[in-house]
Amino acid sequence: MRYLKLAAILFALIALGLAVRPANAASSSCLVSPDTSAPVGTTFWIACDGYAPNVLTNVYAVEPDGRASGINIYGFFPTTVKADENGIATFYFVTEYPGFYSVPIGNYTFVIHALGLGNTVINEHKINIEVQSRAENNSTAWLYASVDDYVVTFWGGGFNAWEQANVWVTQPDGSKCSGLGIDQLSLGALGAASSSLWVGPETVKADADGNIAFTIVFGSSACIGEYMVTVRSPSSGLAGEAGFAISGLSVTEAGGAWIMVSPDSVPIYGSFFAILGYGYPANTVVNCWLTRPDGRVLSFLNQNVTTDGSGSFATGASLDDFPPYTSSEPGTWHATCATPDRSYLAITSFTGYGLATDP
């Protein structure tokens, strides 16, 4: 009977392979189609065997920035998959919903496992998939960018007189920019007026000479790194693009203040820690904020504390882990505490680490 079952699984996998003809396989017991590496916009098909018939398997993805996303509110992949009567679990990884959003480019590791009593892992597969950038020709017109902190001014030309052109923003590589958070609704390329992370025009109109000019203002929670802004006319197909870097605002320690995080190494899920400080003016409001490993400062993490008579304070904090809307990333975090005029400012670093079961 056991051999009949193994034969059935083998036959099913061979049949699936013939049906889709995958270009590559992530392991000896998994198939991926069309390949394990393809441009954004590709829908990947994944099939893994060896599970008990009709058992539910859990699916989560380790994203390019190292975070494990087990709750997928955007619908790019399922969180649970039921194996068929032959013990084969199949699902799709959708990388883009055209006109709405896409996943960041980069390397993803999918984990598919079945749990037993006591949450023990009975069977587990890991699939590596690379989402590549999409090749496009956007050089028929021209576009330049000038950066002043978070304000980016653009000017260009080569368009037809008075024609309308769409503007969209492509964020940095996914390994440098966290995705799948309510603070990060722009997962790939989005219209310049379609994100909470920047403010800009959805369309621009060329003048009589085919020239354009506009400004995009980025928020402090926008990812630090290399961006691309593209302007394309849907009528003529003329397009131009400009790359630029958002570096964020620099801060400098001042006033001889000092802070520490205790403990200095915390889990990225369910963490709670203390921020301790001294050397500030007595009975003064101090503002504290956290900077993520990707360089973003999230405004909703800011908190105010008041020092005591000796200029010291103690306050509690946690990482920005609010499933299913956002999750923290592993790496080096920074805490900063300053008086409103920043005449007293101190910075310290601490480590956020992932779960032991992360790939």
N, C-alpha and C positions, 0 to 999 in steps of 0.2 A: 504493500500500500504506500509505503514511504517513497519508493522509487517511482510509483505512478504519479505521486504528488510532485516530486522533483521534476519529472518529465513534463508535467503540465505547466509548471512555472517556466521551465526552459522553453517550451513551445510557445507560451504566451509572450515571453520576452523577445523571442525570435520573430514572432508575428508582428509585435509592436515595432521592432526594428525594421522589418521589411516595409511596414506601412508608412513610416515616417522617414526612414533612411537617415538616421542622425549622423552628422558629420564627425561627432566625437562622443566619447563616453567618459563621464566623470570617474567611474570606477567599474570594477568587473560586474557589479550587480546593479548599476544604474545606467540609464540612457538619457542623453540630452540632445534635443533637436531645436534649431538647425545646427548649432555648434555651441561649445562652451564659451565662445567669444564672438560677440556680434554688436553692431551699432545700436544706440538707443532707438527705440521704436520697434525693436524685435520682441516678439513674444516667444519665450523659451518654453519648451515642453519637457517635463522631467518625469521619469518613471523609475521606481526602485522596487526590487523584489525582496523576498525573504521574510515578509511579515505574516502573521497569522491571518487566515481568511476573515474578511469583514471587520478587522480590528481598526480602531481609530488611531491615527498617528498624528503627532504634533509637528508643526512646521514653524521654524523661525529663521531669520536671516541675520547674519553678522554683516553689517553694512561697511562700506569702504572706510569709514572713520573708526571702525572697531566696535561699534555698539551693536548689541544683540537686540533686534526688534521682534518681539514675540506677539505683539498686537499690531496688526496692519490696518490702520483706519482708512488707508487710501485704496485698498483693494488690489494692490499689485500682485499679491500672492495669498493663498488661503492659510489660515492658522491651524486648521485640522484637515486631514485627508483620510478617507476611509479606504482601506485596501479592498481589492475585489476578491472574488471567491478563490483566486489563485495566489493571494497574498501580495499583489502588486499595487503599490500606491503611486498614483499619477496626479500631477497638478501643473498649472501654468504659472509662469513668472512674467507678468505683463509689465513692460518697462515704460510705456507711455500711453496716456489718454490724450490724443491729439486735440489741441486747442485748450487743454486744461492744465495738465502737469505731467512730469515724467520723473523717473528716478535719477539721482545723480550718477554720473559716469564713475566707473571704478570697479574694484573687485568685490564680489559678494560671495559669502559662504553660506549655503543653505544647509540646515540640519533638519533631518526627518527622523524622528524616533518614536518608538512605541514604549509605553511605560507599563510596568507591572506593579505588584504590591509594594507599598512603601516608596512609590515613585522610582523604583529601580528601572534602569534602561534595559529593555529586552533586546531590541534591535535598533541600530542607528546607522544612518548614512550621512555623509557630508559631501556636498556638491559645490565645486568652485565655478563661478560664472563671472566673466568679465564683460561689463557693459562699456562699449567704446563710444567715442564721440562720433557724430554723424558728419560725413563729408559733405560740404555744401560750397557752392561758388557764390560768394557774396562780395566780389571785387569789381562788379560792373560799374558801380559808383564809388565814391570815396567818403570816408568819415574819419574825423580826428577827435581825440578826447583830451581834456585838461582837468587834472584832479587837484582840488583844494580841500584837504581833509575828507569829509564825507560828501562834498559837493562836486559833481562832475559835469563839466560843460562840453557840449558836442557841437561841432559844425562840420558840414559836408557839402557835396555837390555832385553833379553828374546826373541828376534826375531830370525828368521832363518838367517843363514849366507848369506850375500850379498843381502838380499831381500830389495825391495823398500817399503817405508811406507809413507802414506799421513799425512800431518800435518794440523790441523785446530784449530782455536781459538774460544772459547765460551765466550761472554762478560758477565758482571754482570747482575743481575736481572734488568728487564725493569724499575722498580720503582726507581732504583738508577742510571740509565743510559739512556740518551735521545736517541730516535730513530727518523727515518723518516727525516733526514737532510742530505744535500749533504756532510756535514762533518762527517756523521755517516752512510755511506753506508753499513757497516757491521751490519745488524740488528740482527743476531743471531750468528750461527756458520759459520765462513768463513775460507777458506784456508789461511794459514799463509802468502801467497804472494798475497792475493786478496783484501786487504784493504789499504786505504790511511792512516789508523791510526797506522799501524805497518808494519814492514819489516821483513820478515823471509822466510824460504824455503818452497816451496809447497810440496816437497817430500824430504825424507832423505834416505840414503842407509846404511844398517847395515854392519858392518865389518865382518871378518871371525868368530868372536866369538858372533855375533848377537847383538853387542852393537851399540848405536847411540849417537850422540852429535850434537847440533845446538844451535843457538842464535836467539832470536826475539827482535827487538828494537821497543818500543812503542813511539809514538809521544806525544807531550804535550797536544794534544786535545783528546787523548784516555780517555775513562771514568776511573775514579778512583773507585776501588772496586775489588771484587774477580773475577778472571778469571780462566778458565780451558783450558788447551791445551791438545789435544788428538792426538796420533800418532797410526795409524792403517794400517796394511798391507792388501791390497785388495786381495792378493793371498792366504795367510794363515789365515787371520782373526785375527792374533795376534795383541793386542792393549795394550797401556798403556796411562795413563793420569795423569796430575799433576795440582793441584790447587795452586794459588799464588795471591798476592795482589799487585796492582799498587797504590801507595800512592801519587804520584806526588812530585814535588819539593816544599820544604818549603821556605817561604819568611819571613824575619824579618824586622820590622820597624827600621829605622836608620836615624840618622842625624837631628832629631827633625822636620822633614817636616810634613805637615798636609794637608789633602784633604777632601772634602765633595762633596756629590752628591745632586743636587737640581733640582726637588723635590726628597725626599728620598723614595717615593713610586710611582711607575710608572706602567702603564698597559703593559702587555707583548706583545701586538700587537700595532704597530704604535707609540712606545714610543720614546721620544726625551728628553734628559735631559742635564744638565751642570755638568761638573767636575771642581771644583775650588780648587786651591792649593796655598800654600805659605810656606816659610821657606826653599826653595831650593836655590842653588847658582844663582846669577844673570846672565841673558843672557846665559842660559844653556839648552841644549836639555833634555827633560824629556819624557820617554816612559810610556804610560798608557795602561792597558789592563783590561779586565773584566773576572771574574771567575763565571761560571754558578753555580746554586745550586747543580748540580751533581759533581762539582769539576773540570770540564774541563776548560781549558784556550784555547780559539780559536784564532789562530794566526792572522786570517784576521780581527779581531777586534782591533788589536794593532794600536796605532797612536802616533806620536811624536808631542810634543808641545815645544815651547821655552819660557822660563821664561822672564819676563821683568827685568828692572834694580833693582827692589826690591826683586826678587826671587819668584814672584807670576805668576800664569797663570790661564786662563779660556779656556775651550774647550767644544765642544758639542759632545754627543755620543748617541747611540741608541742600543737597544738589537738586537741580531742576528736573526731578524724576516724577512726572505726573501722568502715568499711563492712563488712557492710551494715547494721549496727545503729544507727549514728548518723553525722551529718555536721555539720560546723561551719557557722556562718552568717557572711556578710560583714558588716562594720561595725566599730565601735570596741570593742575588747576592753580589759580592765584586768588587770594583774598586781598582786597585793598580797603583801607579805612582812612577817611580824611575829614577834616573840618570843611565846612561849606566853601571857605575861601582857599582851601588846599594849602594853607600855610603849614599845616601839620598833616603829613601823609605817610603812611607806612604800607608796605607790601610784603606778603609772605606766600610761599608756595606749599602745596600739599598734593598728595597722590590720590587719584580715584582709580580703583581697580575693578575689573569685571568679575563675573561669576566663574567659579572653578569649572563649570560645565561648558563655558564658551569654547568654541573651537580655537 
